[in-house]
Amino acid sequence: MAEKIAGLIVTGEMNCDSCGKTMRHPERYAYVYDDESGKESRFCEKCSREKGYLKKRKNERGEEIETFL
Ligand SMILES: [Zn+2]
C-alpha cells in the first residue's frame, strides 16, 4: 500500500468521496492519493476521522489539536 495523504483546505466546493457531503471553504479535507492505482480521493473531516487519517495530537503547548497524517 502506497498512499499519500495531505490535509488541505477546501477551495470553493467539493464532494466527499465517502459520504457525498458537500464541503465548502474553509473546511479541511483529506486528499488521499494511491500510488499503485493512481486513484485520488477526497474525504471530509468526519470520514477522515473514521478512516484514521485525522488524528488527535497534543501540540508543543499541550493543547489538543487534530492533524492529518
Ligand atoms: Zn465524508
N, CA, C, O and the ligand as a Tripos MOL2 file, in Angstrom:
@<TRIPOS>MOLECULE
protein
  277   275    70     0     0
PROTEIN
NO_CHARGES

@<TRIPOS>ATOM
      1 N           0.8430   -1.1900    0.0000 N.3       1 MET1
      2 CA          0.0000    0.0000    0.0000 C.3       1 MET1
      3 C           0.8810    1.2440    0.0000 C.2       1 MET1
      4 O           1.7530    1.3870    0.8570 O.2       1 MET1
      5 N           0.6630    2.1290   -0.9410 N.am      2 ALA2
      6 CA          1.4650    3.3400   -1.0240 C.3       2 ALA2
      7 C           0.5430    4.5360   -1.1420 C.2       2 ALA2
      8 O           0.3570    5.0950   -2.2230 O.2       2 ALA2
      9 N          -0.0270    4.9170   -0.0150 N.am      3 GLU3
     10 CA         -0.9430    6.0440   -0.0080 C.3       3 GLU3
     11 C          -0.2200    7.3020    0.4300 C.2       3 GLU3
     12 O           0.6070    7.2900    1.3410 O.2       3 GLU3
     13 N          -0.5600    8.3890   -0.2500 N.am      4 LYS4
     14 CA         -0.0660    9.6900    0.1940 C.3       4 LYS4
     15 C          -1.2580   10.4660    0.7070 C.2       4 LYS4
     16 O          -2.3010   10.5280    0.0570 O.2       4 LYS4
     17 N          -1.0990   11.0550    1.8700 N.am      5 ILE5
     18 CA         -2.2030   11.7800    2.4790 C.3       5 ILE5
     19 C          -1.7840   13.2140    2.7640 C.2       5 ILE5
     20 O          -0.7170   13.4690    3.3240 O.2       5 ILE5
     21 N          -2.6360   14.1340    2.3730 N.am      6 ALA6
     22 CA         -2.3650   15.5390    2.6680 C.3       6 ALA6
     23 C          -3.6180   16.1650    3.2590 C.2       6 ALA6
     24 O          -4.7280   15.8820    2.8100 O.2       6 ALA6
     25 N          -3.4470   17.0020    4.2500 N.am      7 GLY7
     26 CA         -4.5600   17.7530    4.8060 C.3       7 GLY7
     27 C          -4.6450   19.0910    4.1030 C.2       7 GLY7
     28 O          -3.7140   19.8930    4.1740 O.2       7 GLY7
     29 N          -5.7540   19.3390    3.4250 N.am      8 LEU8
     30 CA         -5.8870   20.5590    2.6370 C.3       8 LEU8
     31 C          -7.1420   21.3180    3.0330 C.2       8 LEU8
     32 O          -8.0060   20.8000    3.7400 O.2       8 LEU8
     33 N          -7.2240   22.5380    2.5690 N.am      9 ILE9
     34 CA         -8.3960   23.3860    2.8140 C.3       9 ILE9
     35 C          -9.2180   23.4390    1.5310 C.2       9 ILE9
     36 O          -8.6810   23.6240    0.4390 O.2       9 ILE9
     37 N         -10.5250   23.2730    1.6840 N.am     10 VAL10
     38 CA        -11.4110   23.3090    0.5240 C.3      10 VAL10
     39 C         -11.3840   24.6930   -0.1060 C.2      10 VAL10
     40 O         -11.5210   25.7030    0.5850 O.2      10 VAL10
     41 N         -11.2070   24.7330   -1.4160 N.am     11 THR11
     42 CA        -11.3840   25.9920   -2.1330 C.3      11 THR11
     43 C         -12.6590   25.8300   -2.9610 C.2      11 THR11
     44 O         -12.7950   24.8780   -3.7300 O.2      11 THR11
     45 N         -13.5710   26.7530   -2.7950 N.am     12 GLY12
     46 CA        -14.8510   26.6250   -3.4810 C.3      12 GLY12
     47 C         -15.6770   25.5150   -2.8470 C.2      12 GLY12
     48 O         -15.9350   25.5300   -1.6430 O.2      12 GLY12
     49 N         -16.0850   24.5610   -3.6600 N.am     13 GLU13
     50 CA        -16.9060   23.4450   -3.1700 C.3      13 GLU13
     51 C         -16.4050   22.1370   -3.7480 C.2      13 GLU13
     52 O         -15.9250   22.0870   -4.8800 O.2      13 GLU13
     53 N         -16.5220   21.0710   -2.9520 N.am     14 MET14
     54 CA        -16.2500   19.7400   -3.4850 C.3      14 MET14
     55 C         -16.9990   18.7150   -2.6530 C.2      14 MET14
     56 O         -17.4380   19.0010   -1.5390 O.2      14 MET14
     57 N         -17.1380   17.5260   -3.2040 N.am     15 ASN15
     58 CA        -17.8820   16.4940   -2.5110 C.3      15 ASN15
     59 C         -16.9560   15.4570   -1.8950 C.2      15 ASN15
     60 O         -15.9270   15.0940   -2.4640 O.2      15 ASN15
     61 N         -17.3490   14.9920   -0.7200 N.am     16 CYS16
     62 CA        -16.6090   13.9180   -0.0600 C.3      16 CYS16
     63 C         -16.8200   12.6270   -0.8510 C.2      16 CYS16
     64 O         -17.9470   12.2970   -1.2170 O.2      16 CYS16
     65 N         -15.7310   11.9000   -1.1130 N.am     17 ASP17
     66 CA        -15.8310   10.6680   -1.8910 C.3      17 ASP17
     67 C         -16.3710    9.4910   -1.0910 C.2      17 ASP17
     68 O         -16.6340    8.4250   -1.6470 O.2      17 ASP17
     69 N         -16.5360    9.6830    0.2070 N.am     18 SER18
     70 CA        -17.0600    8.6010    1.0210 C.3      18 SER18
     71 C         -18.5490    8.7930    1.3160 C.2      18 SER18
     72 O         -19.3540    7.9190    0.9950 O.2      18 SER18
     73 N         -18.9290    9.9250    1.9240 N.am     19 CYS19
     74 CA        -20.3310   10.1280    2.3150 C.3      19 CYS19
     75 C         -21.0730   11.0490    1.3480 C.2      19 CYS19
     76 O         -22.2930   11.1780    1.4380 O.2      19 CYS19
     77 N         -20.3530   11.6920    0.4230 N.am     20 GLY20
     78 CA        -21.0120   12.5260   -0.5690 C.3      20 GLY20
     79 C         -21.3610   13.9200   -0.0980 C.2      20 GLY20
     80 O         -21.9510   14.7070   -0.8380 O.2      20 GLY20
     81 N         -20.9920   14.2250    1.1460 N.am     21 LYS21
     82 CA        -21.2750   15.5420    1.7100 C.3      21 LYS21
     83 C         -20.5700   16.6420    0.8950 C.2      21 LYS21
     84 O         -19.4400   16.4760    0.4350 O.2      21 LYS21
     85 N         -21.2720   17.7570    0.7380 N.am     22 THR22
     86 CA        -20.6420   18.8970    0.0780 C.3      22 THR22
     87 C         -19.7880   19.6520    1.0790 C.2      22 THR22
     88 O         -20.2670   20.0680    2.1340 O.2      22 THR22
     89 N         -18.5320   19.8230    0.7430 N.am     23 MET23
     90 CA        -17.6150   20.5590    1.6090 C.3      23 MET23
     91 C         -17.3980   21.9350    0.9990 C.2      23 MET23
     92 O         -17.3050   22.0870   -0.2190 O.2      23 MET23
     93 N         -17.3200   22.9260    1.8650 N.am     24 ARG24
     94 CA        -17.1300   24.3000    1.3940 C.3      24 ARG24
     95 C         -15.9430   24.9410    2.0990 C.2      24 ARG24
     96 O         -15.6000   24.5740    3.2220 O.2      24 ARG24
     97 N         -15.3350   25.8840    1.4370 N.am     25 HIS25
     98 CA        -14.2970   26.6960    2.0490 C.3      25 HIS25
     99 C         -14.8150   27.2850    3.3430 C.2      25 HIS25
    100 O         -15.9570   27.7470    3.3290 O.2      25 HIS25
    101 N         -14.1090   27.3230    4.4560 N.am     26 PRO26
    102 CA        -12.7080   26.9000    4.6280 C.3      26 PRO26
    103 C         -12.5830   25.5600    5.3680 C.2      26 PRO26
    104 O         -11.6980   25.4060    6.2080 O.2      26 PRO26
    105 N         -13.4510   24.6000    5.0690 N.am     27 GLU27
    106 CA        -13.3350   23.2960    5.7270 C.3      27 GLU27
    107 C         -12.0380   22.5990    5.3300 C.2      27 GLU27
    108 O         -11.4550   22.8640    4.2780 O.2      27 GLU27
    109 N         -11.6120   21.7040    6.2070 N.am     28 ARG28
    110 CA        -10.4280   20.9150    5.8900 C.3      28 ARG28
    111 C         -10.8610   19.5800    5.2980 C.2      28 ARG28
    112 O         -11.9310   19.0680    5.6280 O.2      28 ARG28
    113 N         -10.0490   19.0300    4.4430 N.am     29 TYR29
    114 CA        -10.3430   17.6970    3.9310 C.3      29 TYR29
    115 C          -9.0340   16.9310    3.7490 C.2      29 TYR29
    116 O          -7.9500   17.5100    3.6830 O.2      29 TYR29
    117 N          -9.1740   15.6150    3.6710 N.am     30 ALA30
    118 CA         -8.0010   14.7770    3.4330 C.3      30 ALA30
    119 C          -7.9500   14.4170    1.9560 C.2      30 ALA30
    120 O          -8.9190   13.9160    1.3850 O.2      30 ALA30
    121 N          -6.8110   14.6810    1.3600 N.am     31 TYR31
    122 CA         -6.5740   14.2980   -0.0140 C.3      31 TYR31
    123 C          -5.7040   13.0450    0.0350 C.2      31 TYR31
    124 O          -4.5870   13.0710    0.5540 O.2      31 TYR31
    125 N          -6.2320   11.9420   -0.5130 N.am     32 VAL32
    126 CA         -5.5130   10.6790   -0.4620 C.3      32 VAL32
    127 C          -5.2120   10.2140   -1.8760 C.2      32 VAL32
    128 O          -6.1080   10.1000   -2.7130 O.2      32 VAL32
    129 N          -3.9530    9.9530   -2.1260 N.am     33 TYR33
    130 CA         -3.5280    9.5080   -3.4510 C.3      33 TYR33
    131 C          -2.8930    8.1270   -3.3300 C.2      33 TYR33
    132 O          -1.9470    7.9330   -2.5670 O.2      33 TYR33
    133 N          -3.4180    7.1780   -4.0840 N.am     34 ASP34
    134 CA         -2.8930    5.8240   -4.0790 C.3      34 ASP34
    135 C          -1.9290    5.6540   -5.2530 C.2      34 ASP34
    136 O          -2.3310    5.6820   -6.4150 O.2      34 ASP34
    137 N          -0.6630    5.4800   -4.9260 N.am     35 ASP35
    138 CA          0.3930    5.3460   -5.9380 C.3      35 ASP35
    139 C           0.1700    4.1850   -6.8950 C.2      35 ASP35
    140 O           0.4550    4.2900   -8.0870 O.2      35 ASP35
    141 N          -0.3420    3.0750   -6.3650 N.am     36 GLU36
    142 CA         -0.4710    1.8720   -7.1820 C.3      36 GLU36
    143 C          -1.5980    1.9740   -8.2020 C.2      36 GLU36
    144 O          -1.4150    1.6380   -9.3720 O.2      36 GLU36
    145 N          -2.7590    2.4370   -7.7600 N.am     37 SER37
    146 CA         -3.9090    2.5010   -8.6690 C.3      37 SER37
    147 C          -4.0350    3.8760   -9.3280 C.2      37 SER37
    148 O          -4.7620    4.0260  -10.3100 O.2      37 SER37
    149 N          -3.3360    4.8720   -8.7980 N.am     38 GLY38
    150 CA         -3.4490    6.2240   -9.3080 C.3      38 GLY38
    151 C          -4.7550    6.8870   -8.9150 C.2      38 GLY38
    152 O          -5.1250    7.9270   -9.4600 O.2      38 GLY38
    153 N          -5.4600    6.2680   -7.9530 N.am     39 LYS39
    154 CA         -6.7650    6.7660   -7.5440 C.3      39 LYS39
    155 C          -6.6120    7.9350   -6.5640 C.2      39 LYS39
    156 O          -5.8070    7.8850   -5.6330 O.2      39 LYS39
    157 N          -7.3990    8.9820   -6.7960 N.am     40 GLU40
    158 CA         -7.4270   10.1220   -5.8880 C.3      40 GLU40
    159 C          -8.7410   10.1330   -5.1290 C.2      40 GLU40
    160 O          -9.8000    9.8900   -5.7070 O.2      40 GLU40
    161 N          -8.6750   10.4120   -3.8420 N.am     41 SER41
    162 CA         -9.8900   10.5060   -3.0490 C.3      41 SER41
    163 C          -9.8310   11.7310   -2.1600 C.2      41 SER41
    164 O          -8.7650   12.1650   -1.7240 O.2      41 SER41
    165 N         -11.0150   12.2760   -1.9070 N.am     42 ARG42
    166 CA        -11.1100   13.4140   -1.0050 C.3      42 ARG42
    167 C         -12.1590   13.0950    0.0410 C.2      42 ARG42
    168 O         -13.2870   12.7210   -0.2800 O.2      42 ARG42
    169 N         -11.7720   13.2500    1.3000 N.am     43 PHE43
    170 CA        -12.6820   12.8900    2.3870 C.3      43 PHE43
    171 C         -12.8940   14.0620    3.3310 C.2      43 PHE43
    172 O         -11.9580   14.7920    3.6580 O.2      43 PHE43
    173 N         -14.1500   14.2350    3.7680 N.am     44 CYS44
    174 CA        -14.4660   15.2860    4.7260 C.3      44 CYS44
    175 C         -13.8440   14.9370    6.0810 C.2      44 CYS44
    176 O         -13.3340   13.8340    6.2740 O.2      44 CYS44
    177 N         -13.8930   15.8900    7.0120 N.am     45 GLU45
    178 CA        -13.2600   15.6700    8.3090 C.3      45 GLU45
    179 C         -13.8420   14.4650    9.0300 C.2      45 GLU45
    180 O         -13.1070   13.6920    9.6440 O.2      45 GLU45
    181 N         -15.1490   14.3030    8.9580 N.am     46 LYS46
    182 CA        -15.8100   13.2040    9.6660 C.3      46 LYS46
    183 C         -15.3390   11.8540    9.1230 C.2      46 LYS46
    184 O         -15.0050   10.9540    9.8940 O.2      46 LYS46
    185 N         -15.3120   11.7170    7.8040 N.am     47 CYS47
    186 CA        -14.8730   10.4610    7.1930 C.3      47 CYS47
    187 C         -13.3720   10.2490    7.4220 C.2      47 CYS47
    188 O         -12.9260    9.1180    7.6190 O.2      47 CYS47
    189 N         -12.6050   11.3260    7.3970 N.am     48 SER48
    190 CA        -11.1660   11.2270    7.6510 C.3      48 SER48
    191 C         -10.9170   10.6620    9.0380 C.2      48 SER48
    192 O         -10.0430    9.8200    9.2420 O.2      48 SER48
    193 N         -11.7140   11.1520    9.9910 N.am     49 ARG49
    194 CA        -11.6040   10.6910   11.3790 C.3      49 ARG49
    195 C         -11.9360    9.2020   11.4510 C.2      49 ARG49
    196 O         -11.2240    8.4330   12.0970 O.2      49 ARG49
    197 N         -13.0210    8.7980   10.7850 N.am     50 GLU50
    198 CA        -13.4390    7.3960   10.8090 C.3      50 GLU50
    199 C         -12.4020    6.4880   10.1510 C.2      50 GLU50
    200 O         -12.2130    5.3470   10.5720 O.2      50 GLU50
    201 N         -11.7380    6.9940    9.1280 N.am     51 LYS51
    202 CA        -10.7580    6.1880    8.3990 C.3      51 LYS51
    203 C          -9.3630    6.2600    9.0100 C.2      51 LYS51
    204 O          -8.4420    5.5810    8.5550 O.2      51 LYS51
    205 N          -9.2140    7.0830   10.0400 N.am     52 GLY52
    206 CA         -7.9370    7.1750   10.7380 C.3      52 GLY52
    207 C          -6.9400    8.1140   10.0820 C.2      52 GLY52
    208 O          -5.7510    8.0700   10.4010 O.2      52 GLY52
    209 N          -7.4060    8.9710    9.1620 N.am     53 TYR53
    210 CA         -6.4950    9.9230    8.5120 C.3      53 TYR53
    211 C          -6.3190   11.1860    9.3310 C.2      53 TYR53
    212 O          -5.3540   11.9310    9.1590 O.2      53 TYR53
    213 N          -7.2690   11.4140   10.2240 N.am     54 LEU54
    214 CA         -7.2250   12.6130   11.0650 C.3      54 LEU54
    215 C          -7.0620   12.1480   12.5070 C.2      54 LEU54
    216 O          -7.9180   11.4370   13.0340 O.2      54 LEU54
    217 N          -5.9840   12.5390   13.1330 N.am     55 LYS55
    218 CA         -5.6720   12.0430   14.4780 C.3      55 LYS55
    219 C          -5.5310   13.1840   15.4650 C.2      55 LYS55
    220 O          -5.0050   14.2500   15.1460 O.2      55 LYS55
    221 N          -6.0180   12.9300   16.6830 N.am     56 LYS56
    222 CA         -5.8320   13.8920   17.7660 C.3      56 LYS56
    223 C          -4.4020   13.8200   18.2770 C.2      56 LYS56
    224 O          -3.8800   12.7420   18.5580 O.2      56 LYS56
    225 N          -3.7860   14.9710   18.3900 N.am     57 ARG57
    226 CA         -2.4270   15.0360   18.9330 C.3      57 ARG57
    227 C          -2.3520   16.2060   19.8930 C.2      57 ARG57
    228 O          -3.2100   17.0880   19.8930 O.2      57 ARG57
    229 N          -1.3320   16.1980   20.6960 N.am     58 LYS58
    230 CA         -1.0590   17.3580   21.5540 C.3      58 LYS58
    231 C           0.0490   18.1780   20.9010 C.2      58 LYS58
    232 O           1.0590   17.6310   20.4570 O.2      58 LYS58
    233 N          -0.1450   19.4820   20.8470 N.am     59 ASN59
    234 CA          0.9150   20.3140   20.2890 C.3      59 ASN59
    235 C           1.9380   20.6550   21.3680 C.2      59 ASN59
    236 O           1.8170   20.1740   22.4950 O.2      59 ASN59
    237 N           2.9160   21.4540   21.0590 N.am     60 GLU60
    238 CA          4.0240   21.7180   21.9880 C.3      60 GLU60
    239 C           3.5660   22.4610   23.2440 C.2      60 GLU60
    240 O           4.2760   22.4680   24.2500 O.2      60 GLU60
    241 N           2.3780   23.0910   23.1940 N.am     61 ARG61
    242 CA          1.8620   23.7690   24.3730 C.3      61 ARG61
    243 C           0.8540   22.9110   25.1490 C.2      61 ARG61
    244 O           0.2140   23.3840   26.0870 O.2      61 ARG61
    245 N           0.7270   21.6460   24.7420 N.am     62 GLY62
    246 CA         -0.1510   20.7220   25.4560 C.3      62 GLY62
    247 C          -1.6120   20.8540   25.0620 C.2      62 GLY62
    248 O          -2.4780   20.2540   25.6970 O.2      62 GLY62
    249 N          -1.8980   21.6260   24.0290 N.am     63 GLU63
    250 CA         -3.2710   21.7700   23.5550 C.3      63 GLU63
    251 C          -3.5890   20.6290   22.6090 C.2      63 GLU63
    252 O          -2.7380   20.1830   21.8380 O.2      63 GLU63
    253 N          -4.8310   20.1610   22.6800 N.am     64 GLU64
    254 CA         -5.2200   19.0630   21.8060 C.3      64 GLU64
    255 C          -5.6210   19.5930   20.4470 C.2      64 GLU64
    256 O          -6.4990   20.4490   20.3400 O.2      64 GLU64
    257 N          -4.9840   19.0880   19.4140 N.am     65 ILE65
    258 CA         -5.3090   19.5090   18.0630 C.3      65 ILE65
    259 C          -5.4920   18.2670   17.1990 C.2      65 ILE65
    260 O          -5.0180   17.1860   17.5480 O.2      65 ILE65
    261 N          -6.1700   18.4220   16.0880 N.am     66 GLU66
    262 CA         -6.3350   17.3130   15.1600 C.3      66 GLU66
    263 C          -5.4710   17.5770   13.9410 C.2      66 GLU66
    264 O          -5.5230   18.6600   13.3570 O.2      66 GLU66
    265 N          -4.6840   16.5940   13.5610 N.am     67 THR67
    266 CA         -3.8430   16.7740   12.3880 C.3      67 THR67
    267 C          -3.9980   15.5840   11.4500 C.2      67 THR67
    268 O          -4.3020   14.4710   11.8800 O.2      67 THR67
    269 N          -3.7870   15.8330   10.1850 N.am     68 PHE68
    270 CA         -3.7930   14.7670    9.2170 C.3      68 PHE68
    271 C          -2.4460   14.0660    9.2560 C.2      68 PHE68
    272 O          -1.4290   14.6910    9.5560 O.2      68 PHE68
    273 N          -2.4310   12.7910    8.9610 N.am     69 LEU69
    274 CA         -1.1860   12.0180    8.9790 C.3      69 LEU69
    275 C          -0.2090   12.5340    7.9460 C.2      69 LEU69
    276 O           0.8940   12.0020    7.8200 O.2      69 LEU69
    277 ZN        -17.4870   12.3580    4.2730 Zn       70 ZN70
@<TRIPOS>BOND
     1     1     2 1
     2     2     3 1
     3     3     4 2
     4     3     5 am
     5     5     6 1
     6     6     7 1
     7     7     8 2
     8     7     9 am
     9     9    10 1
    10    10    11 1
    11    11    12 2
    12    11    13 am
    13    13    14 1
    14    14    15 1
    15    15    16 2
    16    15    17 am
    17    17    18 1
    18    18    19 1
    19    19    20 2
    20    19    21 am
    21    21    22 1
    22    22    23 1
    23    23    24 2
    24    23    25 am
    25    25    26 1
    26    26    27 1
    27    27    28 2
    28    27    29 am
    29    29    30 1
    30    30    31 1
    31    31    32 2
    32    31    33 am
    33    33    34 1
    34    34    35 1
    35    35    36 2
    36    35    37 am
    37    37    38 1
    38    38    39 1
    39    39    40 2
    40    39    41 am
    41    41    42 1
    42    42    43 1
    43    43    44 2
    44    43    45 am
    45    45    46 1
    46    46    47 1
    47    47    48 2
    48    47    49 am
    49    49    50 1
    50    50    51 1
    51    51    52 2
    52    51    53 am
    53    53    54 1
    54    54    55 1
    55    55    56 2
    56    55    57 am
    57    57    58 1
    58    58    59 1
    59    59    60 2
    60    59    61 am
    61    61    62 1
    62    62    63 1
    63    63    64 2
    64    63    65 am
    65    65    66 1
    66    66    67 1
    67    67    68 2
    68    67    69 am
    69    69    70 1
    70    70    71 1
    71    71    72 2
    72    71    73 am
    73    73    74 1
    74    74    75 1
    75    75    76 2
    76    75    77 am
    77    77    78 1
    78    78    79 1
    79    79    80 2
    80    79    81 am
    81    81    82 1
    82    82    83 1
    83    83    84 2
    84    83    85 am
    85    85    86 1
    86    86    87 1
    87    87    88 2
    88    87    89 am
    89    89    90 1
    90    90    91 1
    91    91    92 2
    92    91    93 am
    93    93    94 1
    94    94    95 1
    95    95    96 2
    96    95    97 am
    97    97    98 1
    98    98    99 1
    99    99   100 2
   100    99   101 am
   101   101   102 1
   102   102   103 1
   103   103   104 2
   104   103   105 am
   105   105   106 1
   106   106   107 1
   107   107   108 2
   108   107   109 am
   109   109   110 1
   110   110   111 1
   111   111   112 2
   112   111   113 am
   113   113   114 1
   114   114   115 1
   115   115   116 2
   116   115   117 am
   117   117   118 1
   118   118   119 1
   119   119   120 2
   120   119   121 am
   121   121   122 1
   122   122   123 1
   123   123   124 2
   124   123   125 am
   125   125   126 1
   126   126   127 1
   127   127   128 2
   128   127   129 am
   129   129   130 1
   130   130   131 1
   131   131   132 2
   132   131   133 am
   133   133   134 1
   134   134   135 1
   135   135   136 2
   136   135   137 am
   137   137   138 1
   138   138   139 1
   139   139   140 2
   140   139   141 am
   141   141   142 1
   142   142   143 1
   143   143   144 2
   144   143   145 am
   145   145   146 1
   146   146   147 1
   147   147   148 2
   148   147   149 am
   149   149   150 1
   150   150   151 1
   151   151   152 2
   152   151   153 am
   153   153   154 1
   154   154   155 1
   155   155   156 2
   156   155   157 am
   157   157   158 1
   158   158   159 1
   159   159   160 2
   160   159   161 am
   161   161   162 1
   162   162   163 1
   163   163   164 2
   164   163   165 am
   165   165   166 1
   166   166   167 1
   167   167   168 2
   168   167   169 am
   169   169   170 1
   170   170   171 1
   171   171   172 2
   172   171   173 am
   173   173   174 1
   174   174   175 1
   175   175   176 2
   176   175   177 am
   177   177   178 1
   178   178   179 1
   179   179   180 2
   180   179   181 am
   181   181   182 1
   182   182   183 1
   183   183   184 2
   184   183   185 am
   185   185   186 1
   186   186   187 1
   187   187   188 2
   188   187   189 am
   189   189   190 1
   190   190   191 1
   191   191   192 2
   192   191   193 am
   193   193   194 1
   194   194   195 1
   195   195   196 2
   196   195   197 am
   197   197   198 1
   198   198   199 1
   199   199   200 2
   200   199   201 am
   201   201   202 1
   202   202   203 1
   203   203   204 2
   204   203   205 am
   205   205   206 1
   206   206   207 1
   207   207   208 2
   208   207   209 am
   209   209   210 1
   210   210   211 1
   211   211   212 2
   212   211   213 am
   213   213   214 1
   214   214   215 1
   215   215   216 2
   216   215   217 am
   217   217   218 1
   218   218   219 1
   219   219   220 2
   220   219   221 am
   221   221   222 1
   222   222   223 1
   223   223   224 2
   224   223   225 am
   225   225   226 1
   226   226   227 1
   227   227   228 2
   228   227   229 am
   229   229   230 1
   230   230   231 1
   231   231   232 2
   232   231   233 am
   233   233   234 1
   234   234   235 1
   235   235   236 2
   236   235   237 am
   237   237   238 1
   238   238   239 1
   239   239   240 2
   240   239   241 am
   241   241   242 1
   242   242   243 1
   243   243   244 2
   244   243   245 am
   245   245   246 1
   246   246   247 1
   247   247   248 2
   248   247   249 am
   249   249   250 1
   250   250   251 1
   251   251   252 2
   252   251   253 am
   253   253   254 1
   254   254   255 1
   255   255   256 2
   256   255   257 am
   257   257   258 1
   258   258   259 1
   259   259   260 2
   260   259   261 am
   261   261   262 1
   262   262   263 1
   263   263   264 2
   264   263   265 am
   265   265   266 1
   266   266   267 1
   267   267   268 2
   268   267   269 am
   269   269   270 1
   270   270   271 1
   271   271   272 2
   272   271   273 am
   273   273   274 1
   274   274   275 1
   275   275   276 2
@<TRIPOS>SUBSTRUCTURE
     1 MET1         2 RESIDUE 1 A MET
     2 ALA2         6 RESIDUE 1 A ALA
     3 GLU3        10 RESIDUE 1 A GLU
     4 LYS4        14 RESIDUE 1 A LYS
     5 ILE5        18 RESIDUE 1 A ILE
     6 ALA6        22 RESIDUE 1 A ALA
     7 GLY7        26 RESIDUE 1 A GLY
     8 LEU8        30 RESIDUE 1 A LEU
     9 ILE9        34 RESIDUE 1 A ILE
    10 VAL10       38 RESIDUE 1 A VAL
    11 THR11       42 RESIDUE 1 A THR
    12 GLY12       46 RESIDUE 1 A GLY
    13 GLU13       50 RESIDUE 1 A GLU
    14 MET14       54 RESIDUE 1 A MET
    15 ASN15       58 RESIDUE 1 A ASN
    16 CYS16       62 RESIDUE 1 A CYS
    17 ASP17       66 RESIDUE 1 A ASP
    18 SER18       70 RESIDUE 1 A SER
    19 CYS19       74 RESIDUE 1 A CYS
    20 GLY20       78 RESIDUE 1 A GLY
    21 LYS21       82 RESIDUE 1 A LYS
    22 THR22       86 RESIDUE 1 A THR
    23 MET23       90 RESIDUE 1 A MET
    24 ARG24       94 RESIDUE 1 A ARG
    25 HIS25       98 RESIDUE 1 A HIS
    26 PRO26      102 RESIDUE 1 A PRO
    27 GLU27      106 RESIDUE 1 A GLU
    28 ARG28      110 RESIDUE 1 A ARG
    29 TYR29      114 RESIDUE 1 A TYR
    30 ALA30      118 RESIDUE 1 A ALA
    31 TYR31      122 RESIDUE 1 A TYR
    32 VAL32      126 RESIDUE 1 A VAL
    33 TYR33      130 RESIDUE 1 A TYR
    34 ASP34      134 RESIDUE 1 A ASP
    35 ASP35      138 RESIDUE 1 A ASP
    36 GLU36      142 RESIDUE 1 A GLU
    37 SER37      146 RESIDUE 1 A SER
    38 GLY38      150 RESIDUE 1 A GLY
    39 LYS39      154 RESIDUE 1 A LYS
    40 GLU40      158 RESIDUE 1 A GLU
    41 SER41      162 RESIDUE 1 A SER
    42 ARG42      166 RESIDUE 1 A ARG
    43 PHE43      170 RESIDUE 1 A PHE
    44 CYS44      174 RESIDUE 1 A CYS
    45 GLU45      178 RESIDUE 1 A GLU
    46 LYS46      182 RESIDUE 1 A LYS
    47 CYS47      186 RESIDUE 1 A CYS
    48 SER48      190 RESIDUE 1 A SER
    49 ARG49      194 RESIDUE 1 A ARG
    50 GLU50      198 RESIDUE 1 A GLU
    51 LYS51      202 RESIDUE 1 A LYS
    52 GLY52      206 RESIDUE 1 A GLY
    53 TYR53      210 RESIDUE 1 A TYR
    54 LEU54      214 RESIDUE 1 A LEU
    55 LYS55      218 RESIDUE 1 A LYS
    56 LYS56      222 RESIDUE 1 A LYS
    57 ARG57      226 RESIDUE 1 A ARG
    58 LYS58      230 RESIDUE 1 A LYS
    59 ASN59      234 RESIDUE 1 A ASN
    60 GLU60      238 RESIDUE 1 A GLU
    61 ARG61      242 RESIDUE 1 A ARG
    62 GLY62      246 RESIDUE 1 A GLY
    63 GLU63      250 RESIDUE 1 A GLU
    64 GLU64      254 RESIDUE 1 A GLU
    65 ILE65      258 RESIDUE 1 A ILE
    66 GLU66      262 RESIDUE 1 A GLU
    67 THR67      266 RESIDUE 1 A THR
    68 PHE68      270 RESIDUE 1 A PHE
    69 LEU69      274 RESIDUE 1 A LEU
    70 ZN70       277 GROUP 0 **** ****
